[in-house]
Every structure is written in structure tokens, then in C-alpha cells.
Amino acid sequence: MSKVKKGVYDFLRGSFLTDDSALKNWRIILFVVALLLIVIASAHSADKKVIKISVLNKKKRELKAVYIDTETILTRMEMESNIREKAKIRGLKPSESPPKKIKVTIKI
């Protein structure tokens, strides 16, 4: 058997884990596994954050639409023509004489 075939065969059998120098191989394997677990955990964390951001953006758009609707309604309610109609329903009418200033003087 050639060296390449023997090396592949030994690798597939897992003899690199049971040799005399297996302790060094196990350390490297455990280190790589730990790094893989960290990468997987950070990927899941990033996915959760992306989902949370999309949910918050959706809520933000909905709240903005509600704000614009409410602002439009309030602006219509504040129009002078609207206020005059409501005042007329209650029996109020605009004053025919201009307002007068009242001055208060206090003598000690």
C-alpha cells in the first residue's frame, strides 16, 4: 500500500485519535469544536436580532401611520370653519364689537 493510501486509510479509521500523540490531536479537535460552537451561537444571536429589528420596524411604520391619521383629524378639527359650525350649533356667534383691554392698577 502506498503512503497516501495508508494515510487516508488511517485517517478514516481514526487512528490519529488513538495513537501515542493523540492527546495533542484531541486538544486541537476540542479547540476547533469550541470555536464552531461559538460561531453557531453568534449566528443564532444575529438571526434573533435581525428578526427583532424587522418586527420593530413594522411596529414603527404602523405607529407612524396612526400618528399621521391622528394629526390629520386634529388639523381638521382645529380649522376655523369647523369651530364656527360647532359654535353655531351651540348657539354662539362671533362678537360684533372688538375686544377691549382691561387694565388693572393697584394703589398701595
Biopython code that builds the backbone (N, CA, C, O; Angstrom):
import numpy as np
from Bio.PDB.StructureBuilder import StructureBuilder

atoms = [
    (1, "MET", "N", (0.843, -1.159, 0.000)),
    (1, "MET", "CA", (0.000, 0.000, 0.000)),
    (1, "MET", "C", (0.904, 1.244, 0.000)),
    (1, "MET", "O", (1.925, 1.277, 0.688)),
    (2, "SER", "N", (0.518, 2.264, -0.779)),
    (2, "SER", "CA", (1.331, 3.473, -0.848)),
    (2, "SER", "C", (1.097, 4.314, 0.404)),
    (2, "SER", "O", (0.156, 4.072, 1.160)),
    (3, "LYS", "N", (1.972, 5.314, 0.615)),
    (3, "LYS", "CA", (1.888, 6.163, 1.802)),
    (3, "LYS", "C", (0.589, 6.971, 1.813)),
    (3, "LYS", "O", (-0.018, 7.165, 2.866)),
    (4, "VAL", "N", (0.165, 7.443, 0.630)),
    (4, "VAL", "CA", (-1.054, 8.248, 0.558)),
    (4, "VAL", "C", (-2.260, 7.395, 0.917)),
    (4, "VAL", "O", (-3.113, 7.818, 1.697)),
    (5, "LYS", "N", (-2.335, 6.192, 0.350)),
    (5, "LYS", "CA", (-3.474, 5.314, 0.650)),
    (5, "LYS", "C", (-3.484, 4.937, 2.129)),
    (5, "LYS", "O", (-4.535, 4.904, 2.769)),
    (6, "LYS", "N", (-2.287, 4.652, 2.662)),
    (6, "LYS", "CA", (-2.206, 4.280, 4.069)),
    (6, "LYS", "C", (-2.634, 5.458, 4.957)),
    (6, "LYS", "O", (-3.335, 5.263, 5.949)),
    (7, "GLY", "N", (-2.210, 6.688, 4.598)),
    (7, "GLY", "CA", (-2.571, 7.871, 5.378)),
    (7, "GLY", "C", (-4.079, 8.110, 5.364)),
    (7, "GLY", "O", (-4.667, 8.432, 6.396)),
    (8, "VAL", "N", (-4.702, 7.956, 4.201)),
    (8, "VAL", "CA", (-6.155, 8.142, 4.095)),
    (8, "VAL", "C", (-6.869, 7.051, 4.877)),
    (8, "VAL", "O", (-7.851, 7.314, 5.571)),
    (9, "TYR", "N", (-6.372, 5.827, 4.763)),
    (9, "TYR", "CA", (-6.986, 4.713, 5.470)),
    (9, "TYR", "C", (-6.889, 4.911, 6.982)),
    (9, "TYR", "O", (-7.859, 4.683, 7.705)),
    (10, "ASP", "N", (-5.713, 5.339, 7.459)),
    (10, "ASP", "CA", (-5.531, 5.591, 8.896)),
    (10, "ASP", "C", (-6.441, 6.737, 9.371)),
    (10, "ASP", "O", (-6.991, 6.682, 10.471)),
    (11, "PHE", "N", (-6.593, 7.764, 8.541)),
    (11, "PHE", "CA", (-7.462, 8.877, 8.915)),
    (11, "PHE", "C", (-8.911, 8.421, 9.016)),
    (11, "PHE", "O", (-9.617, 8.787, 9.955)),
    (12, "LEU", "N", (-9.353, 7.622, 8.047)),
    (12, "LEU", "CA", (-10.738, 7.143, 8.070)),
    (12, "LEU", "C", (-10.990, 6.203, 9.242)),
    (12, "LEU", "O", (-12.093, 6.181, 9.787)),
    (13, "ARG", "N", (-10.009, 5.445, 9.627)),
    (13, "ARG", "CA", (-10.150, 4.553, 10.783)),
    (13, "ARG", "C", (-10.127, 5.327, 12.088)),
    (13, "ARG", "O", (-10.627, 4.844, 13.104)),
    (14, "GLY", "N", (-9.561, 6.508, 12.073)),
    (14, "GLY", "CA", (-9.490, 7.299, 13.293)),
    (14, "GLY", "C", (-8.287, 6.979, 14.128)),
    (14, "GLY", "O", (-8.291, 7.233, 15.332)),
    (15, "SER", "N", (-7.258, 6.431, 13.532)),
    (15, "SER", "CA", (-6.070, 6.058, 14.312)),
    (15, "SER", "C", (-5.334, 7.287, 14.840)),
    (15, "SER", "O", (-4.559, 7.185, 15.790)),
    (16, "PHE", "N", (-5.571, 8.436, 14.234)),
    (16, "PHE", "CA", (-4.905, 9.648, 14.741)),
    (16, "PHE", "C", (-5.452, 10.045, 16.121)),
    (16, "PHE", "O", (-4.851, 10.859, 16.822)),
    (17, "LEU", "N", (-6.586, 9.467, 16.495)),
    (17, "LEU", "CA", (-7.156, 9.754, 17.813)),
    (17, "LEU", "C", (-6.697, 8.759, 18.880)),
    (17, "LEU", "O", (-6.843, 9.012, 20.076)),
    (18, "THR", "N", (-6.149, 7.639, 18.445)),
    (18, "THR", "CA", (-5.763, 6.607, 19.409)),
    (18, "THR", "C", (-4.261, 6.359, 19.453)),
    (18, "THR", "O", (-3.809, 5.483, 20.190)),
    (19, "ASP", "N", (-3.482, 7.106, 18.685)),
    (19, "ASP", "CA", (-2.017, 6.949, 18.688)),
    (19, "ASP", "C", (-1.424, 7.468, 19.990)),
    (19, "ASP", "O", (-2.135, 7.926, 20.884)),
    (20, "ASP", "N", (-0.099, 7.380, 20.070)),
    (20, "ASP", "CA", (0.612, 7.889, 21.241)),
    (20, "ASP", "C", (0.518, 9.418, 21.330)),
    (20, "ASP", "O", (0.494, 9.971, 22.430)),
    (21, "SER", "N", (0.465, 10.094, 20.196)),
    (21, "SER", "CA", (0.384, 11.563, 20.188)),
    (21, "SER", "C", (-1.069, 12.044, 20.081)),
    (21, "SER", "O", (-1.330, 13.146, 19.597)),
    (22, "ALA", "N", (-2.005, 11.211, 20.534)),
    (22, "ALA", "CA", (-3.425, 11.536, 20.408)),
    (22, "ALA", "C", (-3.832, 12.712, 21.295)),
    (22, "ALA", "O", (-4.777, 13.433, 20.974)),
    (23, "LEU", "N", (-3.135, 12.907, 22.392)),
    (23, "LEU", "CA", (-3.500, 13.998, 23.299)),
    (23, "LEU", "C", (-3.407, 15.355, 22.582)),
    (23, "LEU", "O", (-4.279, 16.207, 22.751)),
    (24, "LYS", "N", (-2.364, 15.548, 21.796)),
    (24, "LYS", "CA", (-2.219, 16.799, 21.048)),
    (24, "LYS", "C", (-3.341, 16.939, 20.028)),
    (24, "LYS", "O", (-3.881, 18.031, 19.849)),
    (25, "ASN", "N", (-3.695, 15.859, 19.366)),
    (25, "ASN", "CA", (-4.784, 15.895, 18.384)),
    (25, "ASN", "C", (-6.125, 16.196, 19.061)),
    (25, "ASN", "O", (-6.939, 16.937, 18.511)),
    (26, "TRP", "N", (-6.358, 15.634, 20.236)),
    (26, "TRP", "CA", (-7.619, 15.871, 20.939)),
    (26, "TRP", "C", (-7.742, 17.338, 21.357)),
    (26, "TRP", "O", (-8.826, 17.918, 21.286)),
    (27, "ARG", "N", (-6.630, 17.936, 21.791)),
    (27, "ARG", "CA", (-6.666, 19.347, 22.166)),
    (27, "ARG", "C", (-7.089, 20.221, 20.984)),
    (27, "ARG", "O", (-7.924, 21.114, 21.124)),
    (28, "ILE", "N", (-6.506, 19.952, 19.834)),
    (28, "ILE", "CA", (-6.838, 20.737, 18.639)),
    (28, "ILE", "C", (-8.297, 20.520, 18.255)),
    (28, "ILE", "O", (-9.003, 21.469, 17.916)),
    (29, "ILE", "N", (-8.743, 19.275, 18.308)),
    (29, "ILE", "CA", (-10.131, 18.963, 17.938)),
    (29, "ILE", "C", (-11.104, 19.655, 18.894)),
    (29, "ILE", "O", (-12.096, 20.236, 18.453)),
    (30, "LEU", "N", (-10.825, 19.597, 20.205)),
    (30, "LEU", "CA", (-11.706, 20.266, 21.170)),
    (30, "LEU", "C", (-11.704, 21.784, 20.971)),
    (30, "LEU", "O", (-12.739, 22.432, 21.121)),
    (31, "PHE", "N", (-10.535, 22.352, 20.632)),
    (31, "PHE", "CA", (-10.460, 23.781, 20.365)),
    (31, "PHE", "C", (-11.303, 24.157, 19.145)),
    (31, "PHE", "O", (-12.026, 25.153, 19.167)),
    (32, "VAL", "N", (-11.207, 23.361, 18.093)),
    (32, "VAL", "CA", (-11.985, 23.629, 16.875)),
    (32, "VAL", "C", (-13.479, 23.481, 17.158)),
    (32, "VAL", "O", (-14.283, 24.274, 16.668)),
    (33, "VAL", "N", (-13.856, 22.470, 17.947)),
    (33, "VAL", "CA", (-15.271, 22.279, 18.299)),
    (33, "VAL", "C", (-15.785, 23.470, 19.116)),
    (33, "VAL", "O", (-16.906, 23.933, 18.907)),
    (34, "ALA", "N", (-14.970, 23.955, 20.036)),
    (34, "ALA", "CA", (-15.372, 25.117, 20.835)),
    (34, "ALA", "C", (-15.564, 26.341, 19.938)),
    (34, "ALA", "O", (-16.528, 27.088, 20.104)),
    (35, "LEU", "N", (-14.653, 26.544, 18.994)),
    (35, "LEU", "CA", (-14.801, 27.665, 18.060)),
    (35, "LEU", "C", (-16.062, 27.521, 17.215)),
    (35, "LEU", "O", (-16.763, 28.503, 16.968)),
    (36, "LEU", "N", (-16.349, 26.305, 16.775)),
    (36, "LEU", "CA", (-17.564, 26.078, 15.983)),
    (36, "LEU", "C", (-18.822, 26.379, 16.798)),
    (36, "LEU", "O", (-19.773, 26.959, 16.274)),
    (37, "LEU", "N", (-18.833, 25.995, 18.060)),
    (37, "LEU", "CA", (-19.983, 26.288, 18.914)),
    (37, "LEU", "C", (-20.163, 27.793, 19.102)),
    (37, "LEU", "O", (-21.289, 28.292, 19.112)),
    (38, "ILE", "N", (-19.062, 28.507, 19.249)),
    (38, "ILE", "CA", (-19.146, 29.966, 19.393)),
    (38, "ILE", "C", (-19.691, 30.595, 18.111)),
    (38, "ILE", "O", (-20.519, 31.504, 18.171)),
    (39, "VAL", "N", (-19.236, 30.119, 16.959)),
    (39, "VAL", "CA", (-19.712, 30.652, 15.680)),
    (39, "VAL", "C", (-21.208, 30.381, 15.508)),
    (39, "VAL", "O", (-21.952, 31.258, 15.071)),
    (40, "ILE", "N", (-21.639, 29.187, 15.845)),
    (40, "ILE", "CA", (-23.060, 28.834, 15.716)),
    (40, "ILE", "C", (-23.905, 29.694, 16.657)),
    (40, "ILE", "O", (-24.961, 30.190, 16.264)),
    (41, "ALA", "N", (-23.447, 29.870, 17.889)),
    (41, "ALA", "CA", (-24.196, 30.687, 18.854)),
    (41, "ALA", "C", (-24.294, 32.135, 18.394)),
    (41, "ALA", "O", (-25.351, 32.754, 18.517)),
    (42, "SER", "N", (-23.206, 32.677, 17.868)),
    (42, "SER", "CA", (-23.252, 34.071, 17.408)),
    (42, "SER", "C", (-24.143, 34.212, 16.177)),
    (42, "SER", "O", (-24.795, 35.243, 16.009)),
    (43, "ALA", "N", (-24.182, 33.201, 15.317)),
    (43, "ALA", "CA", (-25.072, 33.255, 14.146)),
    (43, "ALA", "C", (-26.534, 33.253, 14.585)),
    (43, "ALA", "O", (-27.350, 33.996, 14.039)),
    (44, "HIS", "N", (-26.864, 32.416, 15.575)),
    (44, "HIS", "CA", (-28.244, 32.402, 16.088)),
    (44, "HIS", "C", (-28.598, 33.740, 16.737)),
    (44, "HIS", "O", (-29.708, 34.245, 16.570)),
    (45, "SER", "N", (-27.662, 34.298, 17.465)),
    (45, "SER", "CA", (-27.896, 35.593, 18.105)),
    (45, "SER", "C", (-28.130, 36.684, 17.055)),
    (45, "SER", "O", (-29.013, 37.527, 17.215)),
    (46, "ALA", "N", (-27.346, 36.662, 15.996)),
    (46, "ALA", "CA", (-27.522, 37.648, 14.927)),
    (46, "ALA", "C", (-28.876, 37.477, 14.247)),
    (46, "ALA", "O", (-29.535, 38.465, 13.922)),
    (47, "ASP", "N", (-29.295, 36.232, 14.029)),
    (47, "ASP", "CA", (-30.606, 35.979, 13.417)),
    (47, "ASP", "C", (-31.733, 36.510, 14.296)),
    (47, "ASP", "O", (-32.685, 37.107, 13.792)),
    (48, "LYS", "N", (-31.630, 36.295, 15.611)),
    (48, "LYS", "CA", (-32.654, 36.805, 16.527)),
    (48, "LYS", "C", (-32.731, 38.325, 16.473)),
    (48, "LYS", "O", (-33.818, 38.902, 16.489)),
    (49, "LYS", "N", (-31.562, 38.970, 16.407)),
    (49, "LYS", "CA", (-31.539, 40.428, 16.357)),
    (49, "LYS", "C", (-32.152, 40.941, 15.053)),
    (49, "LYS", "O", (-32.864, 41.945, 15.060)),
    (50, "VAL", "N", (-31.884, 40.266, 13.943)),
    (50, "VAL", "CA", (-32.458, 40.684, 12.657)),
    (50, "VAL", "C", (-33.972, 40.560, 12.687)),
    (50, "VAL", "O", (-34.676, 41.440, 12.191)),
    (51, "ILE", "N", (-34.479, 39.480, 13.263)),
    (51, "ILE", "CA", (-35.929, 39.289, 13.363)),
    (51, "ILE", "C", (-36.537, 40.365, 14.257)),
    (51, "ILE", "O", (-37.589, 40.915, 13.932)),
    (52, "LYS", "N", (-35.888, 40.670, 15.380)),
    (52, "LYS", "CA", (-36.396, 41.693, 16.290)),
    (52, "LYS", "C", (-36.405, 43.061, 15.613)),
    (52, "LYS", "O", (-37.341, 43.838, 15.799)),
    (53, "ILE", "N", (-35.376, 43.359, 14.836)),
    (53, "ILE", "CA", (-35.319, 44.635, 14.123)),
    (53, "ILE", "C", (-36.453, 44.745, 13.116)),
    (53, "ILE", "O", (-37.067, 45.805, 12.988)),
    (54, "SER", "N", (-36.738, 43.664, 12.399)),
    (54, "SER", "CA", (-37.826, 43.720, 11.413)),
    (54, "SER", "C", (-39.184, 43.896, 12.096)),
    (54, "SER", "O", (-40.045, 44.611, 11.584)),
    (55, "VAL", "N", (-39.379, 43.254, 13.242)),
    (55, "VAL", "CA", (-40.642, 43.416, 13.978)),
    (55, "VAL", "C", (-40.783, 44.854, 14.466)),
    (55, "VAL", "O", (-41.860, 45.441, 14.362)),
    (56, "LEU", "N", (-39.703, 45.424, 14.999)),
    (56, "LEU", "CA", (-39.752, 46.800, 15.487)),
    (56, "LEU", "C", (-39.969, 47.792, 14.346)),
    (56, "LEU", "O", (-40.671, 48.787, 14.523)),
    (57, "ASN", "N", (-39.375, 47.533, 13.177)),
    (57, "ASN", "CA", (-39.607, 48.413, 12.028)),
    (57, "ASN", "C", (-41.064, 48.367, 11.584)),
    (57, "ASN", "O", (-41.635, 49.388, 11.200)),
    (58, "LYS", "N", (-41.660, 47.182, 11.637)),
    (58, "LYS", "CA", (-43.074, 47.052, 11.264)),
    (58, "LYS", "C", (-43.953, 47.839, 12.244)),
    (58, "LYS", "O", (-44.865, 48.551, 11.824)),
    (59, "LYS", "N", (-43.677, 47.713, 13.552)),
    (59, "LYS", "CA", (-44.436, 48.463, 14.552)),
    (59, "LYS", "C", (-44.249, 49.962, 14.358)),
    (59, "LYS", "O", (-45.190, 50.738, 14.516)),
    (60, "LYS", "N", (-43.022, 50.364, 14.012)),
    (60, "LYS", "CA", (-42.743, 51.781, 13.808)),
    (60, "LYS", "C", (-43.566, 52.330, 12.646)),
    (60, "LYS", "O", (-44.128, 53.421, 12.742)),
    (61, "ARG", "N", (-43.637, 51.575, 11.545)),
    (61, "ARG", "CA", (-44.443, 52.019, 10.399)),
    (61, "ARG", "C", (-45.916, 52.134, 10.766)),
    (61, "ARG", "O", (-46.585, 53.083, 10.357)),
    (62, "GLU", "N", (-46.427, 51.170, 11.539)),
    (62, "GLU", "CA", (-47.831, 51.215, 11.955)),
    (62, "GLU", "C", (-48.094, 52.429, 12.848)),
    (62, "GLU", "O", (-49.089, 53.130, 12.664)),
    (63, "LEU", "N", (-47.213, 52.677, 13.807)),
    (63, "LEU", "CA", (-47.391, 53.819, 14.700)),
    (63, "LEU", "C", (-47.274, 55.144, 13.949)),
    (63, "LEU", "O", (-47.963, 56.108, 14.282)),
    (64, "LYS", "N", (-46.417, 55.195, 12.955)),
    (64, "LYS", "CA", (-46.290, 56.412, 12.152)),
    (64, "LYS", "C", (-47.579, 56.677, 11.373)),
    (64, "LYS", "O", (-48.015, 57.822, 11.252)),
    (65, "ALA", "N", (-48.185, 55.609, 10.847)),
    (65, "ALA", "CA", (-49.449, 55.765, 10.121)),
    (65, "ALA", "C", (-50.550, 56.264, 11.059)),
    (65, "ALA", "O", (-51.340, 57.132, 10.687)),
    (66, "VAL", "N", (-50.601, 55.718, 12.269)),
    (66, "VAL", "CA", (-51.595, 56.159, 13.250)),
    (66, "VAL", "C", (-51.356, 57.622, 13.603)),
    (66, "VAL", "O", (-52.308, 58.394, 13.713)),
    (67, "TYR", "N", (-50.102, 58.009, 13.780)),
    (67, "TYR", "CA", (-49.758, 59.393, 14.103)),
    (67, "TYR", "C", (-50.222, 60.337, 12.994)),
    (67, "TYR", "O", (-50.811, 61.381, 13.273)),
    (68, "ILE", "N", (-49.961, 59.976, 11.755)),
    (68, "ILE", "CA", (-50.353, 60.841, 10.634)),
    (68, "ILE", "C", (-51.872, 60.960, 10.556)),
    (68, "ILE", "O", (-52.395, 62.050, 10.324)),
    (69, "ASP", "N", (-52.585, 59.849, 10.747)),
    (69, "ASP", "CA", (-54.051, 59.890, 10.738)),
    (69, "ASP", "C", (-54.585, 60.794, 11.853)),
    (69, "ASP", "O", (-55.475, 61.613, 11.624)),
    (70, "THR", "N", (-54.044, 60.640, 13.040)),
    (70, "THR", "CA", (-54.486, 61.442, 14.181)),
    (70, "THR", "C", (-54.183, 62.922, 13.958)),
    (70, "THR", "O", (-55.000, 63.785, 14.277)),
    (71, "GLU", "N", (-53.017, 63.204, 13.417)),
    (71, "GLU", "CA", (-52.648, 64.593, 13.152)),
    (71, "GLU", "C", (-53.579, 65.217, 12.109)),
    (71, "GLU", "O", (-53.952, 66.385, 12.227)),
    (72, "THR", "N", (-53.950, 64.448, 11.098)),
    (72, "THR", "CA", (-54.867, 64.948, 10.076)),
    (72, "THR", "C", (-56.231, 65.262, 10.685)),
    (72, "THR", "O", (-56.817, 66.306, 10.399)),
    (73, "ILE", "N", (-56.729, 64.362, 11.518)),
    (73, "ILE", "CA", (-58.027, 64.578, 12.172)),
    (73, "ILE", "C", (-57.973, 65.819, 13.055)),
    (73, "ILE", "O", (-58.895, 66.634, 13.033)),
    (74, "LEU", "N", (-56.904, 65.972, 13.830)),
    (74, "LEU", "CA", (-56.765, 67.125, 14.718)),
    (74, "LEU", "C", (-56.687, 68.428, 13.920)),
    (74, "LEU", "O", (-57.281, 69.433, 14.309)),
    (75, "THR", "N", (-55.959, 68.408, 12.812)),
    (75, "THR", "CA", (-55.855, 69.610, 11.983)),
    (75, "THR", "C", (-57.212, 70.009, 11.431)),
    (75, "THR", "O", (-57.538, 71.195, 11.386)),
    (76, "ARG", "N", (-57.997, 69.046, 11.016)),
    (76, "ARG", "CA", (-59.347, 69.343, 10.507)),
    (76, "ARG", "C", (-60.236, 69.904, 11.608)),
    (76, "ARG", "O", (-61.045, 70.799, 11.366)),
    (77, "MET", "N", (-60.081, 69.368, 12.835)),
    (77, "MET", "CA", (-60.903, 69.843, 13.947)),
    (77, "MET", "C", (-60.537, 71.275, 14.342)),
    (77, "MET", "O", (-61.388, 72.011, 14.842)),
    (78, "GLU", "N", (-59.290, 71.675, 14.125)),
    (78, "GLU", "CA", (-58.834, 72.999, 14.522)),
    (78, "GLU", "C", (-59.137, 74.073, 13.480)),
    (78, "GLU", "O", (-58.892, 75.253, 13.732)),
    (79, "MET", "N", (-59.654, 73.700, 12.338)),
    (79, "MET", "CA", (-59.943, 74.697, 11.293)),
    (79, "MET", "C", (-61.027, 75.659, 11.787)),
    (79, "MET", "O", (-61.951, 75.259, 12.495)),
    (80, "GLU", "N", (-60.900, 76.919, 11.406)),
    (80, "GLU", "CA", (-61.829, 77.951, 11.872)),
    (80, "GLU", "C", (-63.255, 77.654, 11.407)),
    (80, "GLU", "O", (-64.208, 77.880, 12.153)),
    (81, "SER", "N", (-63.404, 77.154, 10.190)),
    (81, "SER", "CA", (-64.754, 76.855, 9.686)),
    (81, "SER", "C", (-65.418, 75.761, 10.532)),
    (81, "SER", "O", (-66.613, 75.829, 10.817)),
    (82, "ASN", "N", (-64.666, 74.796, 10.914)),
    (82, "ASN", "CA", (-65.184, 73.714, 11.773)),
    (82, "ASN", "C", (-65.604, 74.266, 13.132)),
    (82, "ASN", "O", (-66.663, 73.917, 13.652)),
    (83, "ILE", "N", (-64.781, 75.115, 13.693)),
    (83, "ILE", "CA", (-65.081, 75.681, 15.015)),
    (83, "ILE", "C", (-66.319, 76.575, 14.938)),
    (83, "ILE", "O", (-67.148, 76.561, 15.848)),
    (84, "ARG", "N", (-66.452, 77.357, 13.855)),
    (84, "ARG", "CA", (-67.632, 78.216, 13.699)),
    (84, "ARG", "C", (-68.910, 77.379, 13.617)),
    (84, "ARG", "O", (-69.929, 77.735, 14.210)),
    (85, "GLU", "N", (-68.852, 76.253, 12.874)),
    (85, "GLU", "CA", (-70.045, 75.387, 12.759)),
    (85, "GLU", "C", (-70.437, 74.827, 14.120)),
    (85, "GLU", "O", (-71.617, 74.819, 14.469)),
    (86, "LYS", "N", (-69.467, 74.364, 14.885)),
    (86, "LYS", "CA", (-69.769, 73.807, 16.203)),
    (86, "LYS", "C", (-70.285, 74.881, 17.162)),
    (86, "LYS", "O", (-71.164, 74.624, 17.985)),
    (87, "ALA", "N", (-69.730, 76.078, 17.045)),
    (87, "ALA", "CA", (-70.210, 77.175, 17.888)),
    (87, "ALA", "C", (-71.634, 77.563, 17.510)),
    (87, "ALA", "O", (-72.449, 77.881, 18.376)),
    (88, "LYS", "N", (-71.929, 77.535, 16.210)),
    (88, "LYS", "CA", (-73.278, 77.880, 15.745)),
    (88, "LYS", "C", (-74.293, 76.861, 16.257)),
    (88, "LYS", "O", (-75.416, 77.231, 16.598)),
    (89, "ILE", "N", (-73.918, 75.595, 16.316)),
    (89, "ILE", "CA", (-74.808, 74.545, 16.832)),
    (89, "ILE", "C", (-75.126, 74.816, 18.311)),
    (89, "ILE", "O", (-76.244, 74.555, 18.754)),
    (90, "ARG", "N", (-74.185, 75.320, 19.054)),
    (90, "ARG", "CA", (-74.383, 75.597, 20.481)),
    (90, "ARG", "C", (-75.016, 76.959, 20.732)),
    (90, "ARG", "O", (-75.281, 77.336, 21.874)),
    (91, "GLY", "N", (-75.250, 77.681, 19.658)),
    (91, "GLY", "CA", (-75.921, 78.966, 19.816)),
    (91, "GLY", "C", (-74.973, 80.130, 20.028)),
    (91, "GLY", "O", (-75.406, 81.202, 20.450)),
    (92, "LEU", "N", (-73.712, 79.950, 19.752)),
    (92, "LEU", "CA", (-72.735, 81.029, 19.898)),
    (92, "LEU", "C", (-72.526, 81.698, 18.547)),
    (92, "LEU", "O", (-72.656, 81.066, 17.499)),
    (93, "LYS", "N", (-72.202, 82.982, 18.586)),
    (93, "LYS", "CA", (-71.922, 83.681, 17.334)),
    (93, "LYS", "C", (-70.742, 84.617, 17.564)),
    (93, "LYS", "O", (-70.440, 84.957, 18.708)),
    (94, "PRO", "N", (-70.072, 85.037, 16.498)),
    (94, "PRO", "CA", (-68.926, 85.933, 16.662)),
    (94, "PRO", "C", (-69.350, 87.279, 17.228)),
    (94, "PRO", "O", (-70.460, 87.751, 16.981)),
    (95, "SER", "N", (-68.464, 87.880, 17.978)),
    (95, "SER", "CA", (-68.747, 89.171, 18.588)),
    (95, "SER", "C", (-68.770, 90.254, 17.503)),
    (95, "SER", "O", (-67.976, 90.226, 16.562)),
    (96, "GLU", "N", (-69.688, 91.200, 17.653)),
    (96, "GLU", "CA", (-69.782, 92.273, 16.668)),
    (96, "GLU", "C", (-68.875, 93.441, 17.042)),
    (96, "GLU", "O", (-68.481, 94.218, 16.172)),
    (97, "SER", "N", (-68.542, 93.575, 18.316)),
    (97, "SER", "CA", (-67.643, 94.651, 18.738)),
    (97, "SER", "C", (-66.262, 94.062, 19.032)),
    (97, "SER", "O", (-66.146, 92.930, 19.503)),
    (98, "PRO", "N", (-65.239, 94.828, 18.755)),
    (98, "PRO", "CA", (-63.891, 94.304, 19.014)),
    (98, "PRO", "C", (-63.627, 94.171, 20.509)),
    (98, "PRO", "O", (-64.251, 94.866, 21.312)),
    (99, "PRO", "N", (-62.729, 93.305, 20.882)),
    (99, "PRO", "CA", (-62.418, 93.130, 22.306)),
    (99, "PRO", "C", (-61.744, 94.374, 22.891)),
    (99, "PRO", "O", (-61.084, 95.127, 22.175)),
    (100, "LYS", "N", (-61.917, 94.580, 24.197)),
    (100, "LYS", "CA", (-61.311, 95.718, 24.880)),
    (100, "LYS", "C", (-60.302, 95.209, 25.895)),
    (100, "LYS", "O", (-60.489, 94.162, 26.516)),
    (101, "LYS", "N", (-59.225, 95.977, 26.049)),
    (101, "LYS", "CA", (-58.212, 95.616, 27.034)),
    (101, "LYS", "C", (-58.658, 96.101, 28.399)),
    (101, "LYS", "O", (-59.236, 97.182, 28.519)),
    (102, "ILE", "N", (-58.400, 95.329, 29.401)),
    (102, "ILE", "CA", (-58.720, 95.697, 30.774)),
    (102, "ILE", "C", (-57.392, 95.948, 31.492)),
    (102, "ILE", "O", (-56.529, 95.071, 31.553)),
    (103, "LYS", "N", (-57.247, 97.136, 32.024)),
    (103, "LYS", "CA", (-56.035, 97.469, 32.762)),
    (103, "LYS", "C", (-56.355, 97.462, 34.241)),
    (103, "LYS", "O", (-57.354, 98.040, 34.671)),
    (104, "VAL", "N", (-55.526, 96.823, 35.005)),
    (104, "VAL", "CA", (-55.699, 96.760, 36.456)),
    (104, "VAL", "C", (-54.584, 97.571, 37.076)),
    (104, "VAL", "O", (-53.403, 97.316, 36.838)),
    (105, "THR", "N", (-54.966, 98.542, 37.869)),
    (105, "THR", "CA", (-53.968, 99.327, 38.589)),
    (105, "THR", "C", (-54.177, 99.116, 40.072)),
    (105, "THR", "O", (-55.301, 99.179, 40.571)),
    (106, "ILE", "N", (-53.112, 98.872, 40.754)),
    (106, "ILE", "CA", (-53.190, 98.629, 42.199)),
    (106, "ILE", "C", (-52.538, 99.816, 42.903)),
    (106, "ILE", "O", (-51.378, 100.134, 42.645)),
    (107, "LYS", "N", (-53.279, 100.462, 43.785)),
    (107, "LYS", "CA", (-52.757, 101.568, 44.570)),
    (107, "LYS", "C", (-52.483, 101.080, 45.983)),
    (107, "LYS", "O", (-53.314, 100.438, 46.624)),
    (108, "ILE", "N", (-51.340, 101.397, 46.418)),
    (108, "ILE", "CA", (-50.959, 100.973, 47.761)),
    (108, "ILE", "C", (-51.051, 102.111, 48.736)),
    (108, "ILE", "O", (-50.765, 101.935, 49.920)),
]
sb = StructureBuilder()
sb.init_structure("model")
sb.init_model(0)
sb.init_chain("A")
sb.init_seg("    ")
for serial, (resi, resn, name, xyz) in enumerate(atoms, 1):
    if name == "N":
        sb.init_residue(resn, " ", resi, " ")
    sb.init_atom(name, np.array(xyz, "f"), 0.0, 1.0, " ", f" {name:<3s}", serial, name[0])
structure = sb.get_structure()
